[in-house]
């Protein structure tokens, strides 16, 4: 079951980015950094999957 929480401040926004494996570099990037964004997101997603796998 998923819970939906409103993003009401910067702290909840940053937590939302973390939960969704969105690298913080998106905050100061433009389209030219898209490849870097994808590379960093892949790393974050792989880490999240690894942590989940080892928690089983």
Secondary structure as GFF3:
##gff-version 3
##sequence-region A 1 56
A	DSSP	alpha_helix	10	19	.	.	.	ID=ss1
A	DSSP	three_ten_helix	24	28	.	.	.	ID=ss2
A	DSSP	three_ten_helix	31	33	.	.	.	ID=ss3
A	DSSP	alpha_helix	34	55	.	.	.	ID=ss4
###
